[in-house]
Amino acid sequence: MKIWTSEHIFDHPWETVALAAWRKYPNPMNPSVVGIDTVDRIVDGVGRLKTHRVLSTEWGLPAWVTRLVGMDRACYVSEHSEVDPRKKSMKLQSRNLTFCNFVTIDESLVYSPHPNDASRTLLRQEAVVSVEGVPMTDYMENIIKKTMTSKAGQGRQAIEWVISRIKEEKHDLSRTTREEMDGLKNLTAASTSL
């Protein structure tokens, strides 16, 4: 078993980062995620949004891994999340469903306001990797652990990419609203001058 941890600070408020995390897929940084299905979603009695989703991924496994585990197809991950807007906390916990008889990856992400600067967001990640029943267990756990670092970087880039898209959408919406309001003013002015 290997434990991987990481912390990252986003230079955006929690609300922006939490929205971006929800809209993270699809994105060009993580093309392996090809589908997301919502299994269950509720808002509990205290206002927390709880969601269970299944993510479909295509890992593009190396040929030697395919031969070792016997397949190369879509892989699935179960993700449970909880968003608490009052506490400004977003927690995601995921576990792979595919290959779970060989490899188990339990990942946890927590987004919260930075304790010293509320205009920034702290992301804490942890993954517990266990490989069993295959040769070179320690070696494979280390490879997966190294891959986690790379994938985490891509995930952070994806959040930044989504935030830039949200800002573009906000700008476009503001521009369109101004143009529509100007058009209404002109139409109103023209109709009252008749």
Wavefront OBJ file of the C-alpha trace (Angstrom):
o trace
v 0.000 0.000 0.000
v 1.229 3.491 -0.904
v -0.188 6.811 0.279
v 0.063 9.882 -1.920
v -0.789 13.396 -0.718
v -0.799 16.838 -2.258
v -1.884 20.379 -1.474
v -2.501 23.182 -3.939
v -3.693 26.764 -3.604
v -5.925 28.263 -6.276
v -5.898 32.049 -6.611
v -9.693 32.092 -6.834
v -12.421 32.108 -4.179
v -13.996 28.835 -3.068
v -17.284 29.453 -4.903
v -15.461 29.804 -8.232
v -13.266 26.740 -7.708
v -16.194 24.584 -6.502
v -18.212 25.546 -9.597
v -15.230 24.749 -11.807
v -14.758 21.377 -10.100
v -18.372 20.493 -10.991
v -17.812 21.515 -14.602
v -14.348 19.944 -14.858
v -15.218 17.277 -17.445
v -14.855 17.189 -20.375
v -11.665 19.193 -20.714
v -8.590 19.029 -22.965
v -6.221 18.250 -20.071
v -8.007 15.008 -19.077
v -9.225 13.470 -22.347
v -9.354 10.036 -20.726
v -12.640 10.938 -18.959
v -15.226 10.155 -21.625
v -18.458 10.133 -19.635
v -20.137 11.053 -16.354
v -23.386 9.550 -15.124
v -25.201 10.855 -12.064
v -26.492 7.917 -10.041
v -28.045 9.877 -7.173
v -28.274 13.484 -6.029
v -29.988 14.939 -2.971
v -29.941 18.067 -0.864
v -30.070 16.967 2.768
v -31.913 18.649 5.633
v -29.069 21.083 6.343
v -28.536 22.156 2.738
v -25.612 19.942 1.697
v -25.627 18.676 -1.880
v -24.724 14.970 -1.910
v -24.059 13.307 -5.240
v -22.993 9.861 -6.431
v -21.560 9.781 -9.953
v -19.857 7.159 -12.093
v -17.065 8.355 -14.377
v -16.160 6.441 -17.530
v -12.517 6.604 -18.520
v -10.334 5.246 -21.293
v -6.852 4.850 -19.930
v -5.078 3.758 -23.100
v -3.139 1.185 -21.139
v 0.294 0.032 -22.296
v 0.277 -3.346 -24.048
v 2.176 -5.071 -21.207
v -0.464 -3.951 -18.666
v -3.268 -5.127 -20.951
v -1.616 -8.556 -21.183
v -1.105 -8.662 -17.423
v -4.675 -7.790 -16.427
v -6.359 -9.204 -19.514
v -8.338 -6.247 -20.840
v -8.238 -2.839 -22.462
v -11.654 -1.225 -22.309
v -13.524 1.575 -20.615
v -12.797 1.797 -16.914
v -15.174 3.100 -14.271
v -14.782 5.140 -11.107
v -17.394 5.691 -8.398
v -17.379 9.220 -6.960
v -19.287 10.446 -3.904
v -19.313 14.163 -3.240
v -20.657 16.539 -0.648
v -20.903 20.292 -1.101
v -21.642 22.312 2.017
v -22.213 25.941 0.972
v -22.506 27.154 4.585
v -19.148 25.722 5.607
v -17.709 26.360 2.132
v -16.475 22.818 1.785
v -16.525 20.480 -1.204
v -15.439 16.898 -0.569
v -15.039 14.225 -3.230
v -14.197 10.591 -2.567
v -13.632 8.181 -5.405
v -12.716 4.553 -5.905
v -11.992 2.638 -9.071
v -14.556 -0.018 -9.983
v -12.537 -1.514 -12.826
v -9.468 -3.628 -11.978
v -10.469 -3.472 -8.294
v -9.496 -7.123 -7.833
v -5.879 -6.095 -8.697
v -5.635 -2.382 -7.962
v -7.567 -0.225 -5.529
v -7.225 3.539 -5.614
v -9.154 5.421 -2.947
v -8.862 9.142 -3.588
v -10.086 12.042 -1.488
v -10.202 15.717 -2.486
v -11.274 18.573 -0.232
v -11.738 22.127 -1.503
v -12.025 24.815 1.188
v -11.241 28.521 1.557
v -7.588 29.146 2.327
v -7.343 29.624 6.117
v -5.343 32.877 5.762
v -6.917 34.348 2.613
v -10.588 33.792 1.769
v -9.982 34.994 -1.807
v -8.003 31.786 -2.400
v -8.938 28.093 -2.247
v -6.989 25.249 -0.681
v -7.172 21.818 -2.308
v -6.046 18.843 -0.244
v -5.712 15.507 -2.029
v -4.913 12.052 -0.757
v -4.860 8.699 -2.502
v -4.316 5.266 -1.040
v -3.037 2.825 -3.658
v -3.082 -0.938 -3.120
v -1.972 -3.548 -5.644
v -2.586 -7.229 -4.940
v -2.419 -10.533 -6.757
v -0.008 -9.474 -9.502
v 3.778 -9.667 -9.835
v 5.916 -6.658 -8.828
v 3.333 -5.203 -6.435
v 5.641 -2.585 -4.930
v 6.878 -1.514 -8.369
v 3.316 -1.108 -9.703
v 2.203 0.822 -6.601
v 5.114 3.218 -7.107
v 4.254 3.702 -10.796
v 0.644 4.484 -9.907
v 1.769 6.860 -7.170
v 3.995 8.740 -9.662
v 1.135 8.836 -12.145
v -1.069 10.408 -9.453
v 1.293 13.399 -9.283
v 1.064 13.928 -13.035
v -2.712 13.458 -13.122
v -3.159 15.851 -10.176
v -1.264 18.524 -12.111
v -3.508 17.949 -15.116
v -6.558 18.172 -12.847
v -5.433 21.538 -11.463
v -4.814 22.800 -14.999
v -8.308 21.632 -15.932
v -9.824 23.610 -13.029
v -7.973 26.737 -14.234
v -9.165 26.068 -17.798
v -12.795 25.777 -16.621
v -12.464 28.971 -14.566
v -11.232 30.837 -17.655
v -14.236 29.498 -19.598
v -16.603 30.620 -16.820
v -15.077 34.110 -16.959
v -15.486 34.150 -20.762
v -19.121 33.062 -20.437
v -19.748 35.777 -17.830
v -18.172 38.392 -20.100
v -20.158 37.178 -23.127
v -23.391 37.160 -21.117
v -22.741 40.697 -19.859
v -21.991 41.919 -23.379
v -25.102 40.234 -24.811
v -27.261 41.641 -22.002
v -25.927 45.175 -22.630
v -26.563 44.817 -26.362
v -30.109 43.556 -25.756
v -30.832 46.338 -23.264
v -29.494 48.941 -25.716
v -31.706 47.424 -28.407
v -34.746 47.633 -26.120
v -33.953 51.263 -25.256
v -33.656 52.126 -28.948
v -36.903 50.295 -29.715
v -38.672 52.033 -26.828
v -37.318 55.435 -27.915
v -38.398 54.814 -31.502
v -41.895 53.692 -30.489
v -42.475 56.683 -28.179
v -41.426 59.129 -30.888
v -44.188 57.828 -33.176
l 1 2 3 4 5 6 7 8 9 10 11 12 13 14 15 16 17 18 19 20 21 22 23 24 25 26 27 28 29 30 31 32 33 34 35 36 37 38 39 40 41 42 43 44 45 46 47 48 49 50 51 52 53 54 55 56 57 58 59 60 61 62 63 64 65 66 67 68 69 70 71 72 73 74 75 76 77 78 79 80 81 82 83 84 85 86 87 88 89 90 91 92 93 94 95 96 97 98 99 100 101 102 103 104 105 106 107 108 109 110 111 112 113 114 115 116 117 118 119 120 121 122 123 124 125 126 127 128 129 130 131 132 133 134 135 136 137 138 139 140 141 142 143 144 145 146 147 148 149 150 151 152 153 154 155 156 157 158 159 160 161 162 163 164 165 166 167 168 169 170 171 172 173 174 175 176 177 178 179 180 181 182 183 184 185 186 187 188 189 190 191 192 193 194
